Amino acid sequence: MVKVLLHLQKPPAIIPSGEILYKGVDLLNLSDAELQASRWTKMAMVFQSAMNSLNPVITIEEQFCDVILRHTKMTRTEAIERATQLMEVVKIPRERIRDYPHQFPDGMRQRLVIAIYLVLNAQLIVMDEPTTALDVVVQGEILQQIYQLKDEFGFSIFFITHDLSLMAQFCDRIGIMYKGKLVEVNDAQEIRKYPRHPYTKKLWSAFPSIHERRKHFLILFQKLLTHNRGRYV
């Protein structure tokens, strides 16, 4: 559904009606030229398993330059300097710009993708499950860095996820979709404490409570001690 924002949907998908307003402009009415101008500069999208979207047969330098030179009037030298600056922002040494994607571990590739999407200072970054393929530790590090970059560069994030813990931790506002429709939107804390839609309530009830698990463990431990009392010296 979110691909409609950038007109990336493919047949048989169609848009029968409605509008998508971004800063007062209906995105569905933009011409191809207007869409081309808005991609990367106004809106960019980090796809699920985005690290696999890097072209495996060209260097990171070429992939940065392809975006920058296509959308700006920078020289190649300026484009490379911009790219290396962003690489350092996401904690990747600038001298690695001539390496190929397969020479980076998964976490670094994901940070490179994020840097590429930030290269033209997009105002809105759409992230569709951007850390799905990563382990929990790397996932946390990258998400923390994304939100630091958000504060530094001043862009907004449209974060799509099925992970309730990530949603509660990082989002300011949360929208819940059910059967393809947006059924509830509210501030993150409000929707967590006071869910209104039945589906939202079921989602949160399925989210395990650390305190409940601890309480349950203590009860079991006490029963075990009572049962085994006097058996050992």
Sequence and secondary structure as in RCSB ss.txt:
>XXXX:A:sequence
MVKVLLHLQKPPAIIPSGEILYKGVDLLNLSDAELQASRWTKMAMVFQSAMNSLNPVITIEEQFCDVILRHTKMT
RTEAIERATQLMEVVKIPRERIRDYPHQFPDGMRQRLVIAIYLVLNAQLIVMDEPTTALDVVVQGEILQQIYQLK
DEFGFSIFFITHDLSLMAQFCDRIGIMYKGKLVEVNDAQEIRKYPRHPYTKKLWSAFPSIHERRKHFLILFQKLL
THNRGRYV
>XXXX:A:secstr
 GGGGGT   TT    S   EETTEEGGG  HHHHHHHBTTTEEEE TTGGGGS TTS HHHHHHHHHHHHS   
HHHHHHHHHHHHHHTT  GGGGGS GGGS HHHHHHHHHHHHHTT  SEEEEESTTTTS HHHHHHHHHHHHHHH
HHH  EEEEE S HHHHHHH SEEEEEETTEEEEEEEHHHHHHS  SHHHHHHHHTS  HHHHHHHHHHHHHHHH
HHHTTS  
